[in-house]
Amino acid sequence: MNGHAVHMRRMIVRSFRHRGLRQLYENNSSRLMKQDLAERVRGILAALAMAETMEGFTRGAAPGWRVHRLSGERRNEWSVSVSGNWRITFEERNGAIERVNLEDYH
């Protein structure tokens, strides 16, 4: 070590499409979302906020999250499985997480 502090840059969660996710992330309030999903969603959002890169997030993700990039028209989006048909989707741009959404894909 050369005596300099190592500063680790984390990805910034910049915007939300789902109001309930924004409330959970900013105020720890789950009142605008399905209660049975709240704890798992809280863990996924925390892992995203702590990650330094998408590669780090995917490497550290729980196996059940099934993190993957979507395809076709949504190829710029990532998906993380929450429970059943529910998933969190978002875009990663220049180290920032944007347009975070909670959706039922069936």
Buried (B, 14 or more C-beta within 10 A) or exposed (E): EEEEEEEEEEBEBBEBBBEBBBBBBEEEEBEEBBEEBBEBBBEBBEBBBEBEEBEBBBEEBEEEBEBEEBEEEEEEBBBBBBEEEBBBBBBBEEBEBBBBBBBEEE
